[in-house]
Amino acid sequence: GTPAVRSDKTVTLTIDGKSVTVPEGTSIMRAARQAGIAVPKLCANDMVKSFGSCRLCLVEIEGKGGTPASCTTPAMDGISVNTKTDRLNTIRRGVMELYMSDHPEDCAACAAGDCEMANMAETVGLKQNRYGDEGANHLEPSPIGEHGVNFKELDVSNPYFAYDPAKCIVCSLCVRACEEQQGTFALTVEGRGFESRITAGMDEPFLQSECVSCGACVQACPTGALQEKSIIEMGMPDHSAVTTCAYCGVGCSFKAE
Ligand code: FES
């Protein structure tokens, strides 16, 4: 969900009728998980600071208006939170429908059940996509280094992984993982709407960035937009395992037969 918080003070709140006590400053999302409740999410994980961009983790707080993001809203003493109302379910399905309209239907990661976003669409009960996949068209890779990348072009400049903007929902998890896990400021978001994509800044491909190929961005990506080339070329592995080496401490997935 979101990173752990250390504090001597605690707060006690109710989530979906369950009482839970957490260190002050803990997000509602993390408190919910402690209570055994999984709030739908795409742009949050335990490793990086929350950003609140995907809008899937919205909750309702009794007595307060609006639908705040549970990943960026701290748990407060005495509040009562609902994570599963009809209104929230409708909002989540609407948000997921828009994301799926910007995601190619022929995505191998989705087909293999390895796309967090496609799995989340199922979790929130999305059964239709009224908008088609208009924004999802991608272009073939073209030589990198001769010119910058354009907004729909695959970035295959890194020897180990590729970036497909057609699958990207610009949640910025990769940018935050690069900065916070690896301490490198290699990536940024450029453009708006269907034209937004991750670049190394100034419309440049990944390889021309400070990227050290640690794989933190690939691990963080919830959509298959960033994927190891070995997986793209050889198909999805039957099994995968996560290992951590002394080199970077981030952990890499490897193909296991
Ligand atoms: Fe909270 Fe994305 S997980 S807004």
Residues whose N, C-alpha, C, O or C-beta is under 5 A from the ligand:
A	BS01	FES	K41 L42 C43 A44 G52 S53 C54 R55 L56 C57 A69 C71
